[in-house]
Amino acid sequence: MQDNVLLVLPLPILTALLGGAIAILILRLDLGSRKATVLFAVLFALLSFSSLLVGLRFGYGIEQLVLIQRAVPLLVGPLLYLGFAAFVTPNERFTRAALLHIGVALAVIAIVLMARKPLYALDWVISASYVFYMIALWRLWRRGPDYLIHAYFDVAQKVSNWMLRGIIMLATILIVDTVIALDFMLNDGRNAKALISFASIPFIVILLGFIVVLPSMIAAPRAKVKTLIQGEQDDNAKLEQEARALLNTTQLYLEPDLSVQRLARRLHVPVRALSVAINQTQDMNVSQYVNQFRLEHAADLLRGTDESVAKVMAQSGFLTRSNFYREFQRIYGQTPAAYRQNK
């Protein structure tokens, strides 16, 4: 009876169809970051493909694609994380992060596909990946909607809420996959088909909820008038100039514990407004922006004094040597000591 359950009720196939429909709908969303929209669409397309392979394997006995079916989940965590990170990370840093996260996952998948024997540790590697990205998403979520600088103001809170739901989704997939992996380990997978069928039901309900909600989000177009956009750009430029003047006048950047919240309070603006202004006008986050002032101060000290590099670092507002050297190298293309010698 269990062997026929997926043939009679091909729930993974239904899950795949719903996931594919959602991927198409997501492409029509406008949340503020096109990169995020594409990544979420790819994620649901991947989940759809994965469900299709599961249905073909356990419902119809097609085993030829089993290695692909087992390896594809390695991309779920990176795609979900990068989708939300696209709302937070400046463009130049995001490209490097995407190449790193996707590259590592693809490298592991390549190893799996080239292996002559099944890698029994793969399930636990996937589980570790889920845990890693749950923690990474949790850290993003804790920063709050004010840090979602690439999301439209009116959807930032919704994106933050969906981030938390993404964590729950990863946790749910982790539990289901762990139970199925244990069944294969202890019972040679005798209960796998029934477990997959039962696990598909809540996912189908969730996907149906997506199908209902997404059209209403698409149906709310953003009629942004050209003059309004220009006005927002002018406001961002003005706020950045005010932040620059405040930092130059008060030298707040020399305080190691300076936070974006404190800087925003001194400017009498919301944290999100300051973050958006810095990102849109300088293509960097507030931390990098403040570090530029610190680095200029450090460069002045290196040129004009004989203080040790460690003292220059401390007097410029940096807390750690690694951060100071990394940022100095990024801006000036050489170490502080080499900069002093070449002054």
Order of alpha helices (4+ residues) and beta strands (2+ residues): alpha-alpha-alpha-alpha-alpha-alpha-alpha-alpha-alpha-alpha-alpha-alpha-alpha-alpha-alpha-alpha
